[in-house]
Amino acid sequence: MPMLLYELVGQDAERPFSPHCWKVRMAIAHKRLAYETRPVPFTGIGAVEGGVSKIVPILRDGDTVVSDSFAIAEYLERSYPDRPSLFGGEGGRALARFVEAWSMQVIHPFIGGSALTDIHAVLAPTDQAYFRQSREQRFGRPLEEVPQGREERLPAFRQSLEPLRAVLDRQLFLGGETPLFADHIVFGAFQWLRVASSFAVLEADDPIAAWFEACLDLYDGLGRKVPAAAA
């Protein structure tokens, strides 16, 4: 029986948007493993696998249930060592931790704030109520105010990506000639925006944009199979 991936969706079950779920989708494909997905709305997470976790992704593989994207990647690497490596060794795993921390502190805050109302718009009404309440509590202001001024903040965000840009200007992937989990981590953040919002943050000639397009084509175009949000 193939493994089962529970992933976050909005009103359209065919459009998973969570950056963390996309990390795992890419990781499973990287390992060339068979899997099935189960769409889960925000308000349905607590019912998954008997309430094992408050977050998705959640992976069931036989009798094993794992939550948290990095923990799932480590599980896949440990359980399927004969398949292509996600880390390329212990050093790669440790560096992927740095990439995840950097992405969460630099990329996620800008994308999450900029796309907040766009994400709200793709949710079912019950989830919209939960999302509004939880995010207004997190940001300390009305939902609609959070994305305001995103265009003015965009140049500074692009500048903050310079370390990523400098690497991708010299090599195809963060993993070198081929991708590793570090690539999937950063890809998940930009795929989150691509699926949920039409707000463009990368210029066409940016090496990061070329890398992202290459990532969309990985694993038989897995990322590209979910269309970008309509303008």
N, C-alpha and C positions, 0 to 999 in steps of 0.2 A: 504494500500500500504506500503511495507517495506521501511525503511529508505535507503537513497542512500549515499554511501561513495565514494568520488572521491579520488583516490590514485595514487601516482607517480609510473610510470613504465618506462622501457627502451624500446628497440626494441621488446622484448617479453612481450606482455600485460599480460601474465600469471605469471610474476615474479615481483610482487611489492617489492621494496627494501627499501623504505624510513623508517627510524627508527620511525618517528613521525606517519606515516600511520600505522605501525605495532602496535604502542601503542593503536591506536583507534580500529583497527581490534580486538585486544585482549579484549579491554574494552567492545565493543559491544557484543562479545561472552560471556564475564563474566556476562553481564546483561541478557543473553539469549534472545536477541532481533533478529528479522529477519531483514536482510539487503541485499542490492545488491551493487556491486562495479562497478565503472566506471574508466577504466584506463586513466591516463592523463600523457602525456610527459611533460618535463620541459617547452617547448615552447607552450604548450597548456593550461597552468594554467590560463593565463589571460582571457581566453574565458569561463571559468567555471562559471556558474550561473551569467552571466552578468558581470564578472570581479569583483566579490565580495571580492576576496582576491588574494594576490600575492603568497600565499603559500598553499600547501596542507599538511594535509588532510582538506577536506571540507565535511561537513555532511549536507545533507538535510533530515529533518524529518517533513513531512507534509509541512506546510508553513514556517517552521523555517530553517534558514541556519546558520551554525556555522563553523568557521574556527579556527585553532590552536588546537593541540592535547589536551592540558590541559583544554582549554575552552570547548572542546567537552566532555571530561570526566566529567567536572562539570555539563554540561547540562544534560548528561545522568543520573547522580546521582540525580539531582534536578527533572527531568521529570519522572523518573521511580523509585521512592523510594521503591516500593513494590518488586523490583528485587534485586538480590544479590548486596550488597554495594561494590563500588569500593574503598572506603576510610575507612570504618569502623568507621565513625564519623568525626567530625570537626578536631580533633587532627591528624587523619590519612591523611586528606586532606592537612593540613599544613606540615606534615612530607613529604608527596609526593612532595611538592614544593621543599623541601630541596634535596630530591633524584634526582629530575629533574635537579636542578642546579648543583649538584655534577656530575651527568652523563654527562651533557653538557660541563663541564669544565675539566673532567678527562678522560672519555671514548671517547667521540665524537672526540676530536682533534686528538688523536692517530689513531683511526679507520678511520676517514675521510681522514687523510693524507696518511695513509698506503695503503688504497684501492682506492686512487684517480684515477689512471690509469685503474684499474679494472672496476670502475664505468663508466669511459669514454668509455671503450670498449663495454659495454652492451647497449649503447645508439644508437638511430638512428642518421644518419649523421647530420641532422639539429640540433638536441639536442647536439651532440658532439661539434659543433661549438660554441653554446651558453655556454656549460659547460666549454670548454677550456678558452674562453674569460673571463668568470666570475670568475673562480677559479684561473687563472693566475693573475688576478687583486687582488684577495683576498690574495693569498700566496706571490705575488711579485716575482715570478720566473716561468720558464717553467713547465708545468704540469708534465713532466716525471722526473723532479728533486725532486719533493716533496716526493715520497715514498722511495727514495734512503736512505739506512741506516736503514730501518725499523727493520731489524733483530737485529742490534746492539742496537736499542732503546727498543726492546721488553722486556728485563729483567726489566728495570726501569718501564715500563708500568705495567708489572705484579705486581711489588712491590706496585705500586700506588693503586692497587685493594685490598690491604690488609684489609681495613675496611669492604668492601663487603664480602670478604672471611671469615673474622672472624665471621660475622653474620651468613652466610650460612653454616658454619661449625657446628653451634649450632642448627639451625632450618631449616625446609624445604624451606620456602619462606621468603622474606622480611616481608610479612604479617603475618608470623607465620606458623600455620599448613596449611593454605590456602593462595592463592595469593591475593594481592590487586593491585591497580593501580601502586603502587611503583614498583612492580615486572614487570609490563608491560612496564614501562618506561625503565628500565635497559635491559629487554629482547629485546626491540626494537633496542637498540644499537648493541647488539651482532647478532641479526637477520639480520640487515643491512649488516654486514660483511659476514655472512654465505651465504646470497643470492647473493651478488655482487662479492665476492672474495673467493679464495681458501686459502688465507693467514690465518694460524691458530695462534691464540694468547693465547689460554688456553691449559695448559697441561692436559692430560687425567685424572690425579688423583686430579685435582683442585676441591674443593667443588663448585666453580662457574660453572665449566663444568657440574657437576652433576645436579646442579640447572637448568642450561640452557636446558639440556636434558629433565628434568621434565617439564619445561615450553613449550618445543616443543610439548609435549604430551597433554597439556591442551586443553580443548574444542574440544575433538575428534581429537586431533592431528592437530589443525589448523595451527600452525607454521611449522610442518613437511610436510604439503601437498605441500609446495613449496620446491622443492629439493635444496640442497646445490649447490653452484657453483662448476663446474667441475675443477679439478686440471689441 
